Amino acid sequence: MKRRSGFIVMMRLIGLVKPLTGFMVLAIFMGLIGHLSATFITIFGGYAVAELLEIDTPFTLGFLFISVGIFALIRGVLRYAEQACNHFIAFKLLALLRDKVFRALRKLCPAKLEGKDKGDLISVITSDIELLEVFYAHTISPIAIASLFSVIMCGFIGSFHPVLGGIAALAYFVVGVIIPIITSKLSGEDGIRFRNKSGELSAFVLDSLRGLTETLQYGQGFARLECMNAKTDALSEDEERLKRTAGRNQAVTNTSILVFDLIMLFAAAALYQEGQVEFLGVLIPTIALMSSYGPVVALAALGSTLQNTFAAGNRVLDILEESPVVDEITGKETIAFDGAKAEHVTFAYGEETILDDVSVKIPKGSVIGIVGRSGSGKSTLLKLLMRFWNVEQGNVSISGKNVDAINTTNLRDMESFVTQETHLFHDSIRNNLRIAKLDATDEEIQAACKKASVHDFIMSLPQGYDTLVGELGDTLSGGERQRIGLARAFLHDAPLMLLDEPTSNLDSLNEAVILKSLKEEKGDKTIVLVSHRQSTMRIVDQLYSVEHGRLS
């Protein structure tokens, strides 16, 4: 994870507010007027007391009471309006942020997401982004409001005497700036550790739920539970440290407020004795300072909470700013499929070479078979044809054009890729199939399913094509999921079909039906067939064998 300073994270997060700048300015204005109204209720109360004591003031008693009523009404209305505006900004930005994160994940997929902890990603998408609501609703505008409010109040208090204005400025600076900075420094890496451990716990829980059957089968329930409890306890300890820091922060803030109130009172009294201010110069500045800490106290509380928020923002920015392994290609001329080939291709995952000087010709209308042991690079070759990864040496081309120079959308339109594991969404079978072609008619869907030998099975279900499959398709067998994956490929109707172990989970009868369908597609389609089964290779025109990353 890239480490950024709190200031950099804050600036990056504030930059996302640009589309809603008008609403943010409005929230700041309403918040400023609201806080001034609340403070001047107390100040005008002080003037009213002076009037009752028959001390000369610039206002009449009637004017003061009417003004206090107006200030109270303004404070109530603007407080609600400010909060409503801030929360509109926050939740609108969270929606935009989630959209940005999903777009970023789409660009990073599949190369950068292979091996990523899915539970941790879910934690970022859900709880980390949700935590940023605190920043957008309760941080940006409060900082601006506190700054403007402090300047205005320093000017008002300083109008009685510059020394009193200086004391007010020092009080606001210590409570609103110095204390939050010190608290943030004392928190150190606690916030980042807490968010990271929270993501690890989410990943562990998700992993445990998915492996519940195996856990029960092998009697590992207590071991799994102990590990989960250990992670939870460690997370609780980090949270306790954060809460303890927040408690100390509040204690120091309240003590500082009391000290500065006393300093203001004694300084004003000393100036009164020297004849530099009148009695109002003692009463009003002291009351004004005591009643005006609201905006800066909100900043003081940020010292501890922002560590957690910035840690969450840091994790979100990691995704938004991560560079994809494969960039999406646009702006090129659209081409039609006319064969494919790989020439002297070498590729490695990290330090491990998977393919070494591999060349394969895939003429249009042919069926090419690739066999080999697990880990020999068969699936990797198909991924390079899909341009999920970039080749390190050599060339992969479609219709004589390097895949790096073909629009990504155009490339994927020409290819149907069936992987060894078919992913099904928690939705109806019909909608799972329509991923391959969103505007597909029911007749097209059924025709594709018949080719994949899955139509009769679907029709035997109580709701047919509208039957919901469980999460990750758990309500279906491996063979049924595999046949639905093949039906997607048939429905996509691309000229190049890349099939990775398409019959590995099927019985002989269903395999024969699918091979017959593939053979009938020959001519209209070009098929690359990867399989361990010799029976699957009966329909191929040319067979390649991969051993240790090399073809024979």
C-alpha positions in Angstrom: 0.0 0.0 0.0 1.3 3.4 -0.9 1.8 5.7 2.1 0.7 9.3 1.7 0.7 12.1 4.3 -2.6 13.1 5.8 -2.3 16.5 4.0 -1.9 14.8 0.6 -4.8 12.4 1.3 -7.0 15.4 2.4 -6.1 17.4 -0.7 -6.9 14.4 -3.0 -10.2 13.8 -1.3 -11.1 17.5 -1.4 -10.3 17.5 -5.2 -13.2 15.1 -5.6 -15.6 17.8 -4.4 -15.1 19.8 -7.6 -18.4 18.7 -9.2 -20.3 19.9 -6.1 -18.4 23.1 -5.3 -21.6 25.3 -5.4 -23.3 23.1 -2.7 -20.1 23.2 -0.6 -19.9 27.0 -0.7 -23.6 27.1 0.2 -23.0 24.8 3.2 -20.1 26.9 4.4 -22.1 30.1 4.2 -25.0 28.7 6.1 -22.8 27.1 8.7 -20.9 30.4 9.2 -24.1 32.5 9.6 -25.6 29.8 11.9 -22.6 29.7 14.2 -22.4 33.5 14.4 -26.1 33.6 15.2 -25.7 31.0 18.0 -22.7 33.0 19.5 -24.4 36.3 19.3 -27.4 35.0 21.2 -25.1 34.7 24.2 -23.3 38.0 23.4 -26.6 39.9 23.1 -27.6 38.2 26.4 -24.5 39.9 27.9 -25.6 43.2 26.6 -29.1 42.7 28.0 -27.5 42.0 31.5 -25.5 45.2 31.2 -28.7 47.1 30.3 -30.5 45.7 33.4 -27.5 46.8 35.5 -28.0 50.3 33.9 -24.7 50.2 32.1 -24.6 52.1 28.9 -24.8 49.9 25.8 -25.2 50.6 22.1 -28.6 48.7 22.1 -32.0 49.0 23.7 -33.4 46.1 25.8 -36.3 45.6 23.3 -33.9 45.5 20.3 -31.7 42.9 22.1 -34.7 40.5 22.9 -36.0 40.7 19.4 -32.5 40.1 18.0 -32.0 37.1 20.2 -35.3 35.6 18.9 -34.3 36.2 15.3 -30.8 34.7 15.9 -32.4 31.6 17.5 -34.7 31.1 14.5 -31.8 31.6 12.0 -29.6 29.2 14.0 -32.2 26.5 13.9 -33.1 26.8 10.2 -29.5 27.2 9.0 -28.2 24.3 11.2 -30.7 22.0 9.6 -30.0 23.4 6.1 -26.2 23.1 6.5 -26.4 19.5 7.7 -28.8 18.6 4.9 -26.5 20.2 2.3 -23.4 18.5 3.8 -25.0 15.1 3.8 -26.3 15.6 0.2 -22.7 16.4 -0.8 -21.3 13.4 1.2 -23.7 10.8 -0.1 -23.6 12.1 -3.7 -19.8 11.9 -3.5 -19.9 8.4 -2.1 -22.0 7.3 -5.0 -19.5 9.0 -7.4 -16.6 7.5 -5.5 -18.0 4.0 -5.7 -18.6 4.5 -9.4 -14.9 5.6 -9.8 -13.7 2.6 -7.8 -15.7 0.1 -9.9 -14.4 1.8 -13.0 -10.8 1.5 -11.7 -11.3 -2.1 -10.8 -12.6 -2.8 -14.3 -9.4 -1.3 -15.7 -7.2 -3.3 -13.3 -9.0 -6.5 -14.0 -8.0 -9.2 -14.5 -4.2 -8.9 -14.4 -3.8 -6.6 -11.3 -6.7 -8.3 -9.4 -5.4 -11.9 -9.7 -4.2 -12.8 -6.3 -5.8 -9.8 -4.6 -7.7 -10.5 -1.4 -11.4 -10.3 -2.4 -12.5 -9.8 1.2 -10.1 -6.8 1.6 -11.5 -5.3 -1.7 -15.0 -5.7 -0.4 -13.9 -3.9 2.8 -12.6 -1.0 0.7 -15.7 -0.8 -1.5 -18.1 -0.9 1.5 -16.7 0.2 4.9 -13.8 2.3 3.8 -15.8 4.4 1.3 -18.6 4.7 3.8 -16.2 6.1 6.4 -15.4 8.9 4.0 -18.9 10.2 4.7 -17.5 11.6 7.9 -14.9 13.5 5.9 -17.2 15.0 3.4 -20.1 15.8 5.7 -18.2 16.7 8.9 -14.7 17.8 7.9 -14.4 20.0 4.8 -17.0 22.6 5.6 -16.3 22.7 9.4 -12.6 23.6 8.6 -13.7 26.4 6.4 -16.4 27.6 8.8 -14.0 27.5 11.8 -11.4 29.5 9.9 -13.8 32.2 8.8 -15.6 32.3 12.1 -12.4 32.7 14.1 -11.3 35.6 11.9 -14.7 37.4 12.5 -14.7 36.7 16.2 -11.1 37.9 16.7 -12.1 41.1 14.9 -15.1 41.5 17.1 -13.3 40.8 20.4 -10.3 42.8 19.2 -12.5 45.9 18.8 -12.6 46.2 22.6 -8.8 45.9 22.8 -6.1 44.4 20.6 -4.7 42.3 23.4 -8.1 40.6 23.9 -8.3 39.9 20.2 -4.8 38.4 20.3 -5.8 36.1 23.2 -8.9 35.0 21.3 -6.7 34.3 18.2 -4.3 32.2 20.3 -7.1 30.3 21.9 -8.7 29.4 18.6 -5.3 28.5 17.1 -4.4 26.2 20.0 -7.8 24.4 20.2 -8.5 24.2 16.5 -5.0 23.6 15.1 -2.3 22.7 17.6 -4.3 20.1 19.6 -5.5 18.3 16.4 -2.0 18.2 15.0 -0.5 16.8 18.2 -3.3 14.3 18.6 -2.8 13.2 15.0 1.0 12.7 15.5 0.4 10.7 18.7 -2.0 8.5 16.8 0.8 7.5 14.5 -0.1 4.6 12.3 -3.0 3.4 14.5 -5.6 4.4 12.0 -3.9 2.7 9.0 -3.4 -0.5 11.1 -7.0 -0.5 12.1 -8.3 -0.2 8.6 -5.9 -2.8 7.3 -6.8 -5.3 10.1 -10.5 -4.6 9.4 -9.9 -5.5 5.8 -8.0 -8.7 6.8 -10.9 -9.7 9.1 -13.4 -9.2 6.4 -11.4 -11.3 4.0 -11.0 -14.1 6.7 -14.8 -14.1 7.4 -15.6 -14.3 3.7 -13.1 -17.1 3.2 -14.5 -18.9 6.1 -18.1 -18.7 4.8 -17.1 -19.9 1.4 -15.1 -22.9 2.9 -17.8 -23.7 5.5 -18.4 -27.2 4.1 -14.7 -28.1 4.1 -14.3 -26.7 7.6 -17.1 -28.9 8.9 -16.0 -31.9 7.0 -12.5 -31.9 8.5 -13.4 -30.7 11.9 -11.6 -27.4 11.7 -14.4 -25.3 13.1 -12.8 -24.5 16.5 -9.4 -23.8 14.9 -11.1 -21.4 12.5 -13.1 -19.8 15.3 -10.0 -19.3 17.4 -8.2 -17.6 14.5 -11.2 -15.3 13.9 -11.4 -14.4 17.6 -7.7 -13.6 17.6 -8.1 -11.3 14.6 -11.1 -9.7 16.3 -9.2 -9.2 19.6 -6.3 -7.6 17.7 -8.7 -5.3 15.9 -10.4 -4.4 19.2 -7.0 -3.5 20.7 -6.3 -1.1 17.9 -9.8 0.5 18.2 -9.2 0.8 22.0 -6.0 2.8 21.3 -7.9 5.0 18.9 -10.7 5.6 21.4 -8.1 6.3 24.2 -6.4 8.9 22.0 -9.8 10.5 21.3 -10.6 10.6 25.0 -7.2 12.3 25.8 -7.8 14.7 23.0 -11.2 15.7 24.4 -9.7 16.1 27.9 -6.9 18.4 26.7 -9.3 20.4 24.6 -11.7 21.1 27.5 -8.8 22.0 29.8 -7.4 24.4 27.2 -10.8 26.0 26.8 -11.1 26.6 30.5 -7.5 28.0 30.7 -8.1 30.5 27.9 -11.4 31.6 29.3 -9.7 32.4 32.6 -6.8 34.2 30.8 -9.4 36.3 28.9 -11.2 37.2 32.1 -8.0 38.1 34.0 -6.6 40.1 31.1 -9.8 42.0 30.6 -10.0 42.7 34.3 -6.4 44.0 34.3 -7.1 46.3 31.4 -10.3 47.5 33.2 -8.2 48.4 36.3 -5.8 50.3 34.1 -8.7 52.2 32.5 -8.0 50.9 29.0 -11.5 49.2 28.7 -14.9 49.8 30.3 -16.9 47.2 32.1 -18.4 46.1 28.8 -14.8 45.4 27.6 -14.6 42.8 30.4 -18.0 41.3 30.2 -18.6 41.0 26.4 -15.1 39.7 25.3 -15.2 37.0 28.1 -18.8 35.9 27.2 -17.9 36.1 23.4 -14.9 33.8 23.9 -16.7 31.3 26.1 -19.6 31.0 23.7 -17.6 30.8 20.5 -15.6 27.5 20.7 -18.1 25.4 18.8 -16.5 25.5 15.4 -12.9 25.1 16.6 -13.9 22.3 19.1 -15.3 20.4 16.0 -11.8 20.7 14.5 -10.2 19.5 17.8 -12.2 16.3 17.6 -10.9 15.7 14.1 -7.4 15.0 15.4 -8.2 11.4 16.4 -11.1 10.6 14.0 -9.2 11.8 10.9 -6.5 9.2 11.3 -9.1 6.5 10.7 -10.7 8.5 7.9 -7.4 9.2 6.1 -6.4 5.6 6.4 -9.7 4.6 4.7 -9.1 7.4 2.1 -5.5 6.1 1.5 -6.8 2.6 0.7 -9.4 4.0 -1.7 -6.8 6.2 -3.4 -4.6 3.1 -3.8 -7.2 1.6 -6.1 -8.1 4.8 -7.9 -4.4 5.7 -8.6 -3.1 2.2 -9.4 -2.0 1.8 -13.0 -3.4 -1.2 -14.9 -1.1 -3.8 -16.4 -3.0 -3.6 -19.7 -4.4 -0.3 -20.9 -7.7 -0.2 -22.8 -7.2 0.6 -26.5 -9.5 3.0 -28.2 -9.5 5.2 -31.4 -8.2 2.5 -33.8 -9.9 1.3 -36.9 -12.4 -1.6 -36.4 -11.3 -4.9 -38.0 -13.0 -8.1 -38.8 -11.7 -11.5 -37.8 -9.5 -13.3 -40.3 -7.5 -15.8 -38.3 -5.1 -15.4 -35.4 -1.6 -16.4 -34.4 1.1 -16.3 -31.7 4.7 -15.9 -32.9 7.7 -16.6 -30.7 5.7 -15.7 -27.5 7.5 -15.6 -24.2 5.7 -14.8 -21.0 6.3 -15.0 -17.2 4.4 -14.4 -14.0 7.0 -12.5 -12.0 10.1 -14.6 -12.1 8.4 -17.8 -13.3 8.5 -18.3 -17.1 5.3 -19.9 -18.3 5.6 -19.7 -22.1 9.0 -19.9 -23.8 9.2 -19.0 -27.6 5.7 -20.4 -28.4 4.2 -20.1 -31.9 0.7 -21.1 -32.8 -1.2 -20.5 -36.1 -5.0 -20.4 -35.8 -6.5 -20.2 -39.4 -10.0 -18.9 -39.9 -12.6 -21.7 -39.7 -10.3 -24.2 -38.1 -10.5 -26.1 -34.8 -7.1 -26.0 -33.0 -6.5 -28.3 -30.0 -4.0 -27.7 -27.3 -3.1 -30.4 -24.7 -0.6 -30.5 -21.9 -0.2 -31.0 -18.2 -1.5 -28.5 -15.6 0.7 -25.5 -15.3 2.2 -25.9 -18.7 0.8 -22.5 -20.0 -2.3 -23.6 -22.0 -4.7 -21.2 -20.2 -2.1 -18.4 -20.2 -1.9 -18.6 -24.0 -5.7 -18.0 -24.2 -5.4 -15.1 -21.9 -2.8 -13.5 -24.1 -5.1 -13.9 -27.1 -7.7 -12.1 -25.0 -5.0 -9.5 -24.1 -5.7 -9.9 -20.4 -1.9 -9.7 -20.2 0.7 -8.2 -22.5 3.3 -10.5 -24.0 6.9 -9.8 -22.9 8.5 -11.1 -26.1 7.0 -12.1 -29.4 3.7 -11.1 -31.0 0.0 -12.1 -30.6 -2.1 -10.9 -33.6 -5.7 -11.1 -34.9 -6.2 -10.7 -38.6 -2.5 -9.9 -39.0 -2.8 -7.0 -36.5 -1.1 -7.0 -33.1 -3.7 -7.2 -30.3 -2.0 -4.1 -28.8 -3.2 -2.1 -31.8 -6.8 -3.3 -31.8 -9.6 -1.5 -29.9 -10.2 -3.5 -26.7 -14.0 -3.5 -27.4 -13.4 -4.7 -30.9 -11.0 -7.4 -29.7 -13.5 -8.8 -27.1 -16.3 -8.7 -29.6 -14.4 -11.0 -31.8 -13.7 -13.5 -29.0 -15.7 -15.7 -26.7 -13.7 -17.0 -23.8 -14.9 -19.9 -21.6 -12.7 -20.3 -18.5 -12.3 -23.4 -16.3 -14.4 -21.8 -13.6 -17.7 -20.3 -14.7 -18.8 -17.4 -12.5 -22.6 -17.1 -12.0 -24.1 -14.0 -10.4 -26.9 -14.3 -7.8 -29.6 -13.7 -10.4 -31.8 -15.6 -12.8 -30.4 -18.1 -15.3 -31.7 -15.8 -18.1 -29.9 -12.7 -16.8 -26.7 -14.7 -16.2 -26.9 -15.8 -19.9 -27.7 -12.3 -21.1 -24.3 -11.0 -19.9 -23.0 -12.4 -23.2 -25.6 -10.4 -25.2 -27.7 -7.9 -23.4 -30.3 -7.6 -26.2 -30.6 -11.4 -26.8 -34.1 -12.7 -27.5 -35.6 -15.7 -25.7 -35.2 -17.7 -28.9 -31.5 -16.9 -29.2 -31.0 -17.8 -25.5 -32.7 -21.1 -25.9 -30.8 -21.9 -29.1 -27.5 -21.3 -27.4 -28.5 -23.4 -24.4 -29.5 -26.3 -26.8 -26.0 -26.2 -28.3 -24.5 -26.3 -24.8 -26.8 -29.3 -23.9 -28.3 -27.4 -20.9 -31.8 -26.3 -22.3 -33.6 -29.5 -21.1 -32.1 -29.2 -17.6 -33.2 -25.5 -17.4 -36.7 -26.4 -18.5 -36.9 -29.1 -15.8 -36.5 -26.4 -13.1 -39.7 -25.0 -11.5 -39.2 -21.5 -12.9 -37.2 -22.5 -16.0 -35.0 -19.7 -17.3 -36.2 -17.4 -14.5 -34.8 -19.7 -11.8 -32.5 -17.9 -9.4 -29.0 -19.4 -9.0 -27.4 -19.1 -5.5 -24.3 -17.0 -4.7 -21.5 -18.0 -7.1 -24.0 -20.5 -8.6 -23.7 -22.8 -5.6 -27.2 -24.2 -6.2 -25.9 -25.8 -9.5 -23.5 -28.6 -10.1 -20.1 -28.0 -11.6 -21.2 -29.5 -14.9 -24.4 -27.4 -15.0 -22.4 -24.2 -14.4 -19.9 -25.2 -17.1 -22.7 -25.8 -19.6 -24.2 -22.3 -18.8 -20.7 -20.9 -19.4 -20.6 -22.6 -22.8 -24.1 -21.3 -23.6 -22.8 -17.8 -22.9 -20.1 -18.3 -25.5 -22.6 -19.6 -28.1 -24.9 -16.6 -27.4 -22.0 -14.1 -27.7 -21.6 -15.5 -31.3 -18.0 -14.3 -31.7 -16.0 -15.6 -34.7 -13.2 -16.9 -32.4 -14.1 -19.2 -29.5 -11.4 -19.8 -26.8 -12.5 -22.8 -24.7 -10.4 -23.7 -21.7 -11.4 -27.3 -20.5 -15.0 -26.8 -21.6 -16.0 -30.4 -20.9 -13.9 -31.2 -17.8 -17.0 -31.5 -15.6 -19.3 -33.2 -18.1 -20.3 -36.8 -18.6 -19.7 -38.6 -21.9 -23.2 -38.0 -23.2 -23.2 -34.2 -22.6 -19.6 -34.0 -23.9 -20.7 -35.7 -27.1 -23.6 -33.2 -27.6 -21.3 -30.2 -27.1 -18.6 -31.6 -29.4 -21.2 -32.1 -32.0 -22.4 -28.5 -31.6 -18.8 -27.3 -31.9 -18.2 -29.4 -35.0 -21.3 -27.9 -36.6 -20.0 -24.4 -35.8 -16.8 -25.2 -37.7 -16.5 -22.9 -40.7 -18.6 -20.1 -39.2 -16.4 -20.1 -36.1 -12.7 -20.6 -35.3 -12.2 -22.6 -32.2 -9.2 -23.0 -29.9 -9.8 -26.0 -27.6 -7.7 -26.6 -24.5 -8.3 -29.9 -22.7 -6.7 -32.8 -20.9 -9.2 -35.2 -22.4 -8.1 -37.1 -25.6 -11.8 -37.6 -26.4 -12.3 -33.9 -26.6 -9.6 -33.6 -29.3 -11.6 -35.8 -31.8 -12.9 -32.7 -33.6 -9.6 -30.7 -33.9 -7.9 -30.0 -37.2 -4.5 -29.5 -35.7 -3.2 -30.5 -32.3 -0.4 -28.8 -30.3 1.1 -30.2 -27.2 2.6 -27.9 -24.5 5.3 -29.1 -22.2 7.2 -26.8 -19.9 6.1 -23.8 -21.7 7.1 -25.0 -25.2 5.0 -26.5 -28.0 5.6 -29.7 -29.8 
